[in-house]
Amino acid sequence: MKRILLFGASGFLGRAVVAAFSGSADVVCASRGARDEPGWIRHDLEQDSAAQLASVVRQVHPDAVVNCTGRLDGTTAELVSANVLATARLLDAVSTSDARLVTLGSAGEYGAVPVGHPVAEDAPTEPVAAYGVTKLAATRLVQSAVDGGVDAVSLRVFNPIGAGMPSGTVLGRAASRIREARNSGQDFIELGPLDAYRDFVDVRDVASAIAAAALATEVKEPVLNVGSGSAVRTRDAVALLAEIAGFSGSVREVGAAQARSGAVNWIAADVSRAKLALGWSPRYSLADSIRLIWHEG
């Protein structure tokens, strides 16, 4: 059984990845808030030193290292530290080992794309905000390392959704506000603009792609899209959430879109390369995912 060193194991994505590896790999979980139990190691990729990270990799001696940490928001310096420098440290740490590094990129690396055409990995990358810029920088570090002989892959994850998703995401925020409205008797909620079309992919599908990338005998592609392959209008996804929650109030769209997403009106992933490289395909429907957001949020 292969050994996996998983960073960010206690987060939204990390928890799903632990479940995806169940029975197929020995997972050592690393987190800044590690549990005091076997199988957990405390390590902070942003704050701890390169020497400490190298020591962790030597101690665990993994077949693959998976990084589920990172930032969606924050100052530019915080985004660089969490998304770029952490990736650089991991590449340095695995470069002298036999471990494969699996990192998570983002749909935000592409920026605006032609409407109606799912975007493939070789499409132009023109991110529109600091988040996408930092994710693209990390992916390019991975590509450069692969060219230099390091075993690594960046999975460009689109919009992961599912149980326990953070309130900083639109569907997480919508679920939180519906709960607040129900508790207070309010007959409306307020969200930002919901015109954009997004590729919402179940977190369990993301986790299964990560597991496939970590456990594959060989991964020939340094960058792979992970999405559902379909674009859904955000307004329709929120309406489905309200229906599943039994909320009949109105959804008011106020304010401006977030900078990191407002310039992108439509996006969907072309996942054909991931199917070929990993034998992976998304399994869960949007309704499956949204039911879990509401019932297990």
C-alpha positions in Angstrom: 0.0 0.0 0.0 1.4 3.4 -1.0 2.0 6.1 1.6 0.6 9.6 1.1 1.7 12.8 2.9 -1.3 15.1 2.8 -1.1 18.8 3.6 -4.3 20.6 4.5 -5.9 17.4 5.7 -8.3 19.2 8.0 -9.7 21.6 5.3 -12.7 21.3 3.0 -10.8 19.6 0.2 -8.4 17.7 2.5 -11.2 15.9 4.4 -12.6 14.6 1.1 -9.2 13.5 0.0 -8.7 11.5 3.2 -12.0 9.7 2.5 -11.0 9.1 -1.2 -7.8 7.3 -0.1 -9.6 5.1 2.4 -8.6 1.5 1.9 -6.2 2.3 -1.0 -3.3 4.1 0.7 -1.7 4.9 4.0 -2.3 8.6 4.6 -0.2 10.7 6.9 -2.1 14.0 7.5 -0.2 17.2 8.0 -1.9 20.4 9.2 -1.2 23.6 11.1 -3.9 22.4 13.5 -3.0 18.7 13.6 -5.0 16.3 15.8 -3.2 14.8 18.7 -3.5 11.2 17.4 -1.5 8.7 15.3 -1.3 9.6 11.6 -1.2 13.3 12.1 1.8 15.7 12.0 1.8 19.4 12.8 3.3 21.5 10.0 2.5 24.9 8.6 3.6 25.3 5.0 3.6 29.1 5.3 5.3 29.6 8.6 7.6 26.6 9.1 11.1 26.5 7.6 12.3 24.6 4.5 14.4 22.5 6.8 11.4 21.5 8.9 9.5 20.6 5.7 12.4 18.5 4.5 12.5 16.7 7.8 8.8 15.9 7.6 9.3 14.4 4.1 12.3 12.4 5.2 10.4 11.1 8.3 7.3 10.1 6.4 9.1 8.9 3.3 5.9 9.1 1.1 5.2 7.8 -2.3 3.3 10.9 -3.0 2.8 14.4 -1.4 -0.5 16.1 -1.9 -1.0 19.8 -1.1 -4.6 20.9 -0.4 -3.6 24.1 1.3 -3.9 27.6 -0.2 -5.7 30.9 0.0 -8.7 32.2 -2.0 -8.6 35.7 -0.5 -6.2 38.0 1.3 -3.5 40.5 0.6 -1.3 40.0 -2.4 1.6 39.1 -0.1 -0.6 36.5 1.7 -1.7 35.0 -1.6 1.9 34.7 -2.8 3.0 33.1 0.4 0.2 30.5 0.5 -0.1 29.7 -3.2 3.4 30.3 -4.7 6.0 30.0 -1.9 4.3 26.9 -0.4 4.5 25.2 -3.8 8.1 26.2 -4.2 9.0 24.8 -0.8 7.3 21.5 -1.7 9.0 21.2 -5.0 12.3 21.7 -3.3 11.4 19.1 -0.7 10.4 16.4 -3.1 13.2 17.1 -5.7 15.6 14.9 -3.7 13.1 12.1 -3.1 11.2 9.6 -5.2 7.8 11.1 -4.2 5.3 12.5 -6.7 3.9 16.0 -5.8 0.3 16.7 -6.5 -0.7 20.3 -6.3 -4.0 22.1 -6.9 -4.3 24.9 -9.4 -7.4 26.8 -10.3 -9.8 27.7 -13.1 -8.8 31.2 -12.2 -5.5 30.7 -14.1 -7.4 30.9 -17.4 -9.1 34.2 -16.9 -11.9 35.1 -19.4 -12.5 32.4 -22.0 -14.7 32.2 -25.1 -18.4 31.5 -24.2 -19.6 28.0 -25.0 -16.2 26.4 -25.4 -14.9 24.3 -22.5 -11.3 25.3 -21.9 -8.5 22.9 -22.3 -5.1 22.9 -20.6 -3.3 24.4 -23.5 -5.6 27.4 -23.7 -4.1 30.9 -23.1 -3.7 31.7 -19.4 -4.6 35.3 -18.6 -5.8 35.5 -15.0 -7.7 38.6 -14.0 -6.9 38.9 -10.3 -4.1 38.3 -7.9 -5.5 34.9 -6.8 -5.4 33.5 -10.4 -2.0 35.1 -10.9 -0.5 33.3 -7.9 -2.1 30.0 -8.8 -0.7 30.3 -12.4 2.7 31.1 -11.0 2.6 27.9 -8.8 1.5 25.8 -11.8 4.4 27.2 -13.9 6.8 26.3 -11.2 5.4 22.7 -11.3 5.7 22.6 -15.1 9.3 23.9 -14.9 10.2 21.2 -12.2 8.6 18.5 -14.4 10.8 19.6 -17.3 13.8 19.2 -14.9 12.9 15.7 -14.0 10.7 16.1 -10.9 7.6 13.9 -10.7 4.8 16.4 -10.2 1.3 17.4 -11.5 -0.9 20.4 -11.0 -4.6 19.7 -11.1 -6.6 22.8 -12.2 -9.6 22.5 -10.0 -12.7 24.5 -11.1 -15.4 25.3 -8.5 -15.5 22.6 -5.9 -18.7 22.3 -3.9 -20.1 19.9 -1.3 -20.5 19.3 2.4 -18.7 21.7 4.6 -17.7 24.1 1.9 -16.5 27.5 3.2 -18.8 30.5 3.5 -16.4 32.5 1.3 -17.7 30.7 -1.8 -21.0 31.7 -3.3 -22.9 28.5 -2.6 -21.4 28.3 0.9 -22.5 31.9 1.5 -26.0 31.3 0.1 -26.5 28.3 2.4 -25.3 30.3 5.4 -27.7 33.1 4.6 -30.7 30.8 4.0 -30.1 29.3 7.4 -29.9 32.7 9.0 -33.1 33.8 7.2 -35.0 30.7 8.3 -33.9 31.2 11.9 -34.9 34.9 11.9 -38.1 34.5 9.9 -36.7 36.8 7.1 -38.2 36.2 3.7 -35.2 37.2 1.6 -31.4 36.8 1.4 -28.9 39.1 -0.3 -26.0 37.9 -2.4 -23.8 39.5 -5.0 -24.5 39.3 -8.8 -25.3 35.8 -9.9 -25.2 36.1 -13.7 -21.9 34.2 -14.2 -21.8 30.7 -15.5 -19.4 28.4 -13.5 -18.3 24.8 -13.6 -19.3 23.4 -10.3 -17.6 20.1 -9.5 -18.4 17.9 -6.5 -15.6 17.9 -3.9 -15.8 14.1 -3.9 -15.0 14.1 -7.6 -12.1 16.4 -7.0 -10.8 14.1 -4.3 -11.1 11.1 -6.5 -9.0 12.9 -9.2 -6.4 13.8 -6.6 -6.2 10.1 -5.4 -5.9 8.9 -9.0 -3.1 11.4 -9.7 -1.2 10.3 -6.5 -1.6 6.6 -7.0 -1.1 6.3 -10.8 2.0 4.5 -12.0 2.8 7.4 -14.2 1.3 10.8 -14.9 2.5 12.1 -18.3 0.7 15.4 -18.2 2.0 18.1 -15.9 -1.3 20.0 -15.8 -4.8 18.5 -15.8 -8.3 20.1 -15.6 -10.6 18.8 -12.9 -14.2 19.9 -13.3 -17.7 18.7 -14.2 -17.3 19.7 -17.8 -20.5 21.8 -17.8 -21.2 25.5 -17.1 -24.2 26.3 -14.9 -25.5 29.8 -14.3 -24.8 30.7 -10.6 -28.3 32.0 -10.2 -29.7 28.6 -11.2 -27.4 26.8 -8.7 -28.6 29.2 -5.9 -32.2 28.6 -6.9 -31.7 24.8 -6.7 -30.1 25.3 -3.3 -33.1 27.3 -2.1 -35.5 24.6 -3.5 -33.6 21.8 -1.7 -33.6 23.9 1.5 -37.3 24.6 1.3 -36.7 28.4 1.2 -39.4 30.2 -0.7 -38.1 33.7 0.0 -36.5 35.9 -2.6 -32.8 36.1 -3.5 -31.7 39.7 -4.0 -28.6 40.4 -6.0 -26.8 43.5 -4.6 -23.4 45.1 -4.9 -20.6 44.2 -7.2 -19.0 40.9 -8.2 -15.7 40.0 -6.5 -12.6 41.1 -8.4 -11.2 37.6 -8.8 -14.3 36.4 -10.6 -16.3 39.4 -11.9 -14.5 39.6 -15.3 -15.2 36.0 -16.1 -18.8 35.5 -17.3 -18.6 31.9 -18.4 -16.2 29.0 -17.9 -16.3 25.2 -18.1 -13.6 22.6 -18.1 -12.6 20.3 -20.9 -11.7 17.2 -18.8 -10.8 14.9 -21.7 -7.1 14.9 -20.8 -7.8 13.9 -17.2 -9.9 11.0 -18.5 -7.0 9.8 -20.6 -4.2 10.4 -18.2 -5.9 9.2 -15.0 -8.9 7.2 -16.1 -11.0 9.7 -14.1 -14.4 11.2 -14.8 -16.8 13.2 -12.6 -19.6 11.1 -11.1 -21.8 13.4 -9.1 -24.6 15.7 -10.4 -25.1 19.3 -9.3 -28.2 18.2 -7.4 -26.2 15.5 -5.5 -23.6 18.1 -4.5 -26.1 20.8 -3.4 -28.1 18.3 -1.3 -24.9 17.7 0.7 -24.2 21.4 1.0 -27.6 21.8 2.7 -28.0 18.6 4.6 -24.3 18.2 5.8 -23.1 21.8 5.7 
